[in-house]
Amino acid sequence: MNDLFAALALAVVVEGLLYAAFPTQMKRALASLLETPNSSLRVVALSFAAAGLVVPYLIRG
């Protein structure tokens, strides 16, 4: 359970750093998300979710 909270905390840190370092580009990226069809967003989100499950499994064995 500690690993889960550590991973979530790191995700928040990375996201915060991206907004701090590239605020204009992040606004542009969010605006482009509004124009992206829901089906495309679902495919990308599920792909990242699957990768998020597979990569730690491969790393930890």
Secondary structure, 3 states (H helix, E strand, C coil): CHHHHHHHHHHHHHHHHHHHHCHHHHHHHHHHHHHCCHHHHHHHHHHHHHHHHHHHHHHHC
